Amino acid sequence: MDRFVIRKDASEKKDKPDEKNDDKAIVSSKVKKRKYQDKHLQYGFIASENDPSLPFCLICAKIFSNESMNPSKLIRHLEANHREQKNNPISYFENLRSNLQSQAKKFKKYVTTSDQAQIASYRIAQLLAKKKKPHAEAEEIVLPALKIAAECMLTNDAVEKFKNIPLSSKTIARRIEDLSDDIELQLNECFNDPSRKWAIQLDESTDISNKAQLLSFLRFVRGGMIVSDYFFCQELKQTTTGEDIFELVDANVKKNHLKWENCVSVCTDGAPAMQGSKKGFVSHVVKKNQSIKIVHCMIHREVLVSKALPSILKDTLNEVVSVVNYIKANALRSRIFAALCEAMDSDYKTLLYHTEVRWLSKGKVLNRFLFMKVEIVSFIDTEEVDFSFLKEDIWWLRVSFLSDIFDKLNDLNLKLQGAQENFITISGKLKGFEEKLRLWSLKVSKSNFGSFPTVDSNPSKIQIKQEIGDTLKSLSESFLKYFPNLDVTEMEWVVNPFAECEAINLEEELEENLIDLRNDLVFKRIFAEKELSEFWTYLNNKFPRLSSKAIELLLPFGSSYLCEHGFSTLTEMKSKSVRDYK
């Protein structure tokens, strides 16, 4: 009897039917249901859309049982609950019905078409956010472009569907906020484990609106991988002392249910507010956890090393900057210089400004300056300005060496950048460069300039042999000053646990675990197939303590690169916002 509703008593077995309830179900099924009639509208009722046998009140939007489909009961409801509407003419209820049906159609259309439109809206918002484009571009450029493409390649129905994608500026802003909230929610979920280890990098900078912004990133294990993720970016309302910075960071740590005792490392630049031993941010952090590793951003330190030049080369660099500023600072001179370059069929039409805060600025300025040597000399000859050093061959030889050495420094700087770089990898690259400095110094002492190709191509290179040697010596000494200990030998086992290297400062149990690991051929094959962080998280089940130790050494940031990159993005976005407003 499939067409009957058969209820079974919970106390009885499933294979034993309840005959008494069966009888009731049969009787119930034979009860004739009342049908909705048009005259019921005058009482303020229509048939429910989902079940026409049920009355629906147009005023309070309640659905009643079929037994209520009785004029007397409908009138009673109207008089008891909607006394002020009981004397309204039937046209009043017709209007209510019409409005309800119209809304239902709109809602139905929204439900059936909006899922894909909503997804498209979110994905376009995400794309605009990633490309750092203004919100208005969605409605002003993206949507018209979609319509044009649909008109040319698809049907009219497709054009109508594209029109339904919500892409207003305010909508895109809400979408991006939703995406941001979702990212924050995912981050919070990652820290449900109270024992999860984490590392942090942060930096403070003043944006184009003269507001102090504090930006931070975290590194932790998620999904079997060590990942670096955005933590927060918030304004420092008043002062930017170490205490102010710590209070803001600590508030976000507590908000996300993190624990300072699980923090393995803090990486910042060398500003007193950050690295100050008494009142700096790190001094407050150490009070929370004395075992936290404090890292002074290695890229910032590398930039400080690059300033270790003999006075004569510093003067040469300043003279290069003065020539560039002379040409570029005046609009008329810039146009004349560009016209000269075009007439001389030059690959470039302009020089580059030197910006002290840009890590790669010096190298790029010198390369462009040296490349446009002929154009510069030709232009200056037409100007009434005393740049007599431009006519000295030895001066250009010094510029050549500066270009070569800053090429190498820039190459090192680029190697240190990257979201996945850590303290171990960066230390290794810096150690390698330090050894290269000694090698170059030895070669130059033997009049071998092959490591500096621009200098080596000049027949008069021997004239600045001593200056090159002094520069390399100065850079080496500066490296020792800013990087007193780059030896990461004790951490080599983390980078390659299967190499024959000594595991220094490991407990006996961990040393034995490492020996077992080295002699396991299966894990050796897995090591070759997986990323380093993925490998060590994979070992958590087999060697939990060894895995935890390795991850603890891999987590620390070696630089504040992510923060610097984030500030560049913030500046670009705010600059666009100002332009859009104007």
N, C-alpha and C positions, 0 to 999 in steps of 0.2 A: 504494500500500500504506500507507494512512494509519494502520492499526492497528499498524504495526511502527515501532520506534524505529530510525531510520536515521542513523548518525553519519557525518560527512564528515571527511576528513583536512584539516587546516588548510593543508597545503601544496598541495592541489589546488584547482582552480577550483570555484565553487559549482555550476555546471551539469554537473559530471562526477561521477556517483555512485560511491561506494566499494562495489564488488560484493562484496569479501571481507567487509567489515563487515556488509553486508546479510545474508549467509549466517549470520553469527554471531548477528545479531539474530533471524533466523527460528528458529534452533535454540534460542536462549534463550527465545523466546516459547512454545516447545512444552514447556519444562520444567514439570512439574506442581508447583504450589505446595502446601506443607503447610498444613493448616488447624488452627486452634486447637481443642483438645478440653478438656472439663471436667476430665478427669483431670490436666491440666497444673497445675491450681490447687494440688495437693498439693506441687508443687515450688516454689510461690511465684510462679507466672506467670499472667497473664491476657492476653487479646488487647488490643493497642494500640487506643485509641479512634479514632485517626486512620486506622489501617490494621490491620484485624483479622488480616491474614496475618502480622503481626509480633508476637513475644512481648514482653511488658512485665513486668519484675521488680517485684514489689510492695515489696520491701525496699530496693533501691538506686535504683528508678525509672529503670532503663536500658532502652532499647529495642534489641532485637537483630534481626539479619536473619532472613529466613524460613528459611534453612538451619538456624538454631538451634532451630527448632520441632521438636525431636527430644528425647524423654524423656531419653536418655543425656546429651545436651549440657546440658539444663536441670538435671539432677541434678548434673552436674559443676560448673556455675556455683554451685549452692546449696552444695555441699560445699566448694568452694574459697574462696568469698567470704563465705558466711554460715553458717559451720560451727555456730555456736551456735543457729541457727534450724532446722537440718535435721531435728531430731527432733520439732519441734512438730506437733501434730495439725492436720488440715485446717481445723478451726474457727478456728485462729489466722489462717490466710490468708484465710478467709472474712470475718473481722472487718476485716482490712486492706483487702480489696476493698470492703467496705461503707463504711468510712470514706472511702476514696478516691472512691467514687462520690458520696457525700454532699457532699464538698468540691467535686467537679467540678460538681455541680448548683448549689451556691452560687456558685461562680466564674462559671459560665455565666450565671446570673441577674444577677450583678454586672456582667458584661461587656455584656450586652444592655440593661440598664436604667440602668447607672450613668453612661453618657456624658451623657445629658440631665440626670440628677440632679446630677452633678458640676458641670456648667455652671451649673445653677440655684444650687447651693451657692456657687460663686465669685461669681456676680452678686449674690446676696443679701449676701454678705460685703462686696463692693465698695460696695453701697448703704449698709449699716450704717456702713462706714468714712467715706463721704462725708457722711453725716448725723450723724456723731460719736455714734452710739448704742452702748450697751453690747453686748458680744458675746452675752450671755445672752438678749437680746431675740429672737434668731433662733429659739431653741428654745422660749422661753416665750410669744412673741407671734406671730411670723411664721408658724411652722409650724402652730400651732392655728388661726390665721386662714385659712390655706390649706385646711386640712381642713374647716373650717366652710363655706367658699365652695364647695369641691368637693362636699360633702354636699348643699348646697342647689341647686347649679346643674349639677353634672356626675354622673358615674356612680361606683359603688363602686370600679371599677378605678382611676379618677382619684385617689380618696382613698388607695388603696394605693400609687400611684405617688408621691404627695406624701410619704407616710410614709418612702419610701426616700431622700429628700433628706437628706444628712448636714448637720445644723444645730446640733450641740452647741456649747457655748461654746468648747471646746478646738479643735474643727474650724474654727470661724469664725476663731479666732486664727491657726491655721495658714494658712488661706486668705489672710488679710490679709498675713501674712508672705510668702507666695508671691507675692502681687501686688506687694508692696514690692520683693522681690528681682527681679521681672521689670522693674519700673520702673528699678531700679538697673542691670540688665543692658542695657536699652535706652539708658540714659544713657551707659554705657560704650561701647556700639557707636557712639554719635554722635561719639565722640572718637577713632575709629580714624584720622581724618585729622590728622596731626601739625601741620598748618598752620591748623587751625580757630581762629578768634578767639572770645574769650569775655569776658563781664563778670560780676562777682560782687557780691552784696549780702549783708551779714551783720549780725547783732545778737546781743547776749548779754542774757539775762534770768534772773531767779530764779523758779522755778515754785513752786507751792503746797506742795511737799514740801521747799522751801528748798534745792533743787539748782540750780546754775548751768548753764543750757542755752545752747549756741551753735547758732544756726539760720542756714542759708545757702541762697541761691537763685542759680542761674546763668541767664545769657541768652546764646544762641548761635543759629546758623542750623541749622535742621533741616527737611528736606522742602521747601526753597525758601521758608521763612518764618523770621522771627526769633521765637523762642519763649523764654519764661521758665519754668524748671522747678526743682523741688525738688532741692537738692544733698545736704545732710545736716543732721541734728539730733543733737548729741552732748553729753554732759555734760562740763563742765570739773571734773575730779575734785577739785582743790585750789584754787589761786589762779586769779584771772581777769585776770592781767596781759596786756599786749600781746604779750609773748613766748609766754605760754601759748596765747593765741588763735591766734597765727601758727603755732605748732607743730601745733595740731590742724587748722587749715585746710590747711597745707602737706602734712600726712599724707594728707588726702583728695584733694588735688590730684595727688599722686604715685600714689595708689591708682587714680585714674581716668585715669591716663596723660595728664594735662594738663600744659601748660608755662606757667610764669609769663611767659615772653617773648611768649606769644600773648594774655595778659590785657590788655585795653584799658582797664578801669576797675574801681575798687573803691568801693562805696558803703556807708557806715556812719553811725551817729549821731555826735554830737559828744562822746561820753564820752572822757576822757583815755586810757583803755585802748585805744581805737580810733584816735582822731585825734591822740594825743600825738606831737609832732614828733621826740622823742628815743627814747622807749621804747614808744610806741604801736604798735598793729598795723600801721598804714600805713607806719611808718618801716622795719619789716622787709620789707614788700612792695616799697618803693622800692629797697631794696638788691638785690632780685631783678630789678627792671625799672624803670628811672628814667623811662620814658616813660608809665607807667600813670597814667591820670587819676584823681585822688582826689576823690571827691564826698562832701560833708557833706550828709546827708539834707535835702532842701529842705522837707519837711513839718515836720521838727523845727525847722528854722530859722523857718518860718512861724509856728509856735506861739510861739517866742520873740518874734517881732515883735508878736504879739497881746497880749503882756504890757506893751507900751509905752503905759501909760495915765497921765494926770495923777493926782496923789495924791488929789484929791477924788473921781474916778471909781473909783480903787482902793478907797477907803474905802466908797463906795456898794456896790461889788461884795462887799466883805467883810461889810457889813451885811445884804445879801441872803442870803448864806451863813449868817450867824448866825441869822436868822429861820428859814430852812429847817431848820437843825440843831436849833433849839429845838423845833420842831414834830415832827420825825421821830425825834429821839434818844430820846424817851420813848414807850413803847408805848401808854400810856393817852392821852396827848395826840394821838398818831397816830390812834387809834380815834375820839376825840371830833371831831377835825378831819374825818375821813372821813365821820362821821355828819352833821356840819354841811354838808359839801359835797353829800351826798345829799339833805338836807332842802332845800337851796337849788337842787336840780336842776342841779348843776354837771356839766360834761362830764368832769371829772377828780375823783378822790377823794384824790389824794396829790400831794405835791411831789416834786421830783427832787433827789437828792444831787449836790453838786458833787464831781467826782473830777479831781484835777489831772492825772493821767496820761492821761485820756481827751481826745482831741483836740477833740471837739465838745461837751464837757461844759458849758462856760460858757454857750454859746448856748442849749442845751436847757433848762438851769436857769432862765435869765432869761426865756425865752419862757413856760415853765410858770408861773413866779412872776407875771409880768405878766398872764397870762391869768386867774389866780386871785386877782387883786387884791382883789375884794370879799370873797371867802371868807376871805382872810388877815386883812384888817382886822377883819372881824366876829369872828373867832376870838381875835385878840390882845386885842381890847377886853374879852373875858371873862377874860383872864389877868392875873395880877399880875406883870407884867414891863414893863420900861421900853424900849419900842421906839417912842419918840416920833417918830422920823423917818418912820414910816409915815403920819403925819398931814400931812406936808409935801408940797405939790404939786410943788415944785421937785425934791424927792427922787425922786418917781415919774417926773418928766420925765427925770432922769438915768438911771433904770432903763430908760426907753423908748429912750433913745439907745444905752445899752449893749446892749439887745436888738437894735436895728437893726444896729449895727456888728458885733456878733458873728454875726448872721445872715449878713452879707456875708463875714466871715472863715471861717465854717463852709462857706459855699458854695464859697469858694476852696479850702479844705481838701479838700472832696469832689472837686473837679475835679482835684486833684493826685494823688488816690488812683487805683489801677487797675493791673492786672498788666502792661498794655502801655505805660504811660506811660514816657517816657525823658527824658533830660537836656534835649533840645531842646524837646519839647512842654511840659514843666514850666516851663522857663525862659520860654517864650513866655507862659504863663498868669500867671506871677508878674510879668512885665513889664507885662502888660495891667492887672493889679490896681494896680500902682504908678502907672500913668497915671490910673486911676480915682480914686485918692486925691487926686491933684492937681486933677482935675476937680471932685470933691466939695468940696474946700477952696475952690476958686474960687467955686462956687455958694453955699456957706454964707456966704462973705464978702459976698455980695450978698443975703443973707437968703433964699436959696432952699433950702428943706429937703426938696425933693421926692425926693431920693435916700434919705431916711430916713422912710418912711411913718408909723411910729408917732409919731415926734416931730412930723412935719408935721401930724398930726391934732389936736395939742394947741394950743389958742389961746395958751398962754404960752410957746411954743417960743423966742421971741426971748431969754428969760431965760438960756438956756444956749448962746447963739450963740458966745460967746467960748470956752466949755469944749469945744464941738464942734470949733471951729477949732483949738484947742490940741491936741486929741486927734488930729486928722487930720495935723497937722504932726508930732507925735511919732511917729505910725505911719510917715510918710514917711521921717523921719530913721532910724527903726529899720530900715526896708527897705534903705536905703543901707548901713547898718552890717552887716546880715546877708547882704545880696545886693549886694556892691559892683559886680558886673559881670553883668548879666543880658542883655547884648547878644549875641544869637546870629545877627546879620546874616550873618556869614561862613558860617553853616550853612544859610541859606535855600535854597540850591540843592538841598540834600538833600530838603527838604520838598516843594519844587515846582521840579523842574529845568527846567520849561518857562516859568517866570515870568522877567520881565526883571529879574533881580537879579545883583549882582556876586558872583562866586565868589572870595572873598578867600583868600589863602594856599594856592592850588592851584598845583601844578607846571604848566609850560607844556603838557606832553602831556595832562594831565587837563583843563586849560582848553579845549584843542582838542577833546578827546573830548566835553566838555559842549556845545560849540557844535554838533558833529555831532548829538548827541542832541536838542538843542532844535529842530533843523530836520528831524528825521525824523518825518513825520506818522504812520507806523505805530506807532512807540514812544509817540507822544503819545496815540494811541487806547488802547494797552495800559495806559498810566499811569492813564487814566480808569477802567479796568475792574478794576485790581488794587489790593490793599492796598499801602501804601508799602513795607514790608519785602519783600513778595512781588515788587514791581516791581524793586527794586534787586538782589535775588538772581537774578531773571530775566535781568538785563542782564549777568550774569557771563560768558557766552560771547562777547558782542559787545564789551563794554567791561569787561574783567576788573579793571583797576586802578581805574577810576572806581567800579565796583561795590564793590570791596573798601574803598575810602575812605569811601563813603557808609555802608556797613554798620558800619564802625568808628565812625562818628559816631552811628549809631542804637542801638548796643548798650548804652552806659552807662545804668545805672539813675539816675533822678533822685531816688529816695527809697528808704527801706527798708520801704516799705508791705507787701510780701509777708512780710517777717519779722514785722512787727507783727501782721499778720493771722494768721500762723502761730502766734505766741505766744498769741493769743486762742483759737485752736482748741485748742492744747495745754492751756491752762488749763481750758477747758470740758471736755475729755476727761478730764483728771485729776480734776476736781471730780466728774464723774459716776462715775469709778472709786471714789472715796472713798465716795460715797453708796451705790453698789452694794455695797461691802464691808460698810458699816455695816448 
